[in-house]
């Protein structure tokens, strides 16, 4: 069994963040900055990292993971890093630090596979190059709202919102952006939202399955009894023998 490195809490931005989450944030920020600098020098690092279904089908499997570690909009990069840091901190505490990292990378790969499959039937998606941290950011917002329904965040640092309202806002905002920006550009967003919602709903299914098993276990058996009561009139000396 592989022993994972010890998780340490590091003080930053007035709070403590696990080094696992800091590593994800640093990868997102560093890869974006290096990618932009290399693009200016003519090195196509950003293009090679994009989630392009047609290229994945040709064997470039690394794109299933790398696409979510680039955010080319400066303001979007800042918000993505802040969101990953603080939502990731809370979700890591609830789910486990290394488990959160695994789920984050697994979600990126699953969204990549799903987008590639959609591209098989939708040529416009197959040709699209997806490169953004926001699809997984939407998924983290929904996961955080479902995990901590009584907590609130300040949307745009002004509007306090949380729980079910935050989930509806994320879904409604994604639909609105897709309406104006084109559905093909938001396929990973919808897949990320759907996958994380299905993952979080599995606990309800597990509880239903457990109750169903208990109900069948408690049903009276139709098989004949294998024991019998020893009559009182049997020999007193052997009354404890069956």
Phi, psi and omega in degrees: 000130182285129178267119182282150178300154180291139179273132178242144177267127185243128179289127179200139178055038177078009179214181178250129179240141176291145181296339176294315179290320177300323178298318177295316179296316180297323178294317179298310182291313183294317180296321180295313181297313180296319179298319179293318179296317179292326178298323177293335179267003178089010178264118187277052180296318182296315180297325181286344181265347186293149175280097179242105185308319181298324181283328177295321178295341177272000175112001181275071189290338181298337180296340179295337182251324191284337188297332185273357180260022177225132175221103191278352175271124185303313179294321177296324178295317180298311181294323179296318179294317179295318181294316178296323182294307188276322175290321178297324177299311182292317181290328176295322178295322182281322188259338189111140189293308181285332177295322178298316179299316179296319179293323180296311179292322178295322178294319177301314181292320180294319176297321178297317178295316180298318178296321178296319178294321176297323180296336177296329181256349184230096185303326180296325177287322180299327182272347184287145175250112183261129183209092184193149175269354187289325177303315177287334174296318175300318180296320179295321178299316180292318179298318179295316180295323179286325182284325182232072186294339181271351180272161180227154172236159178268102179292123185057028178063018182230308190266115176284126182208149180193179176060221184299325180295324178293320177299314180295324179294318180296313181294314180296320178295321178296318177297321181293315178296322179293327179295320182271330185260351182102134185294324183299328182287346185243016177302314177299326178299311181295321178295317180297317179296315181294319183292314181291327176294319177294321179295317181289335180277351184295332181296324177294320177294319179299320179293321178297317180295321179295316179295323179295318178296320179295323180296318179289328180293325183277352180295141178296138182285140179269355181283150181296148181294142181262359181236156177222155181278133179284119180299151182291332185280001178291166182306126183301328183291328183250023188289345179263004179262140179245000000 
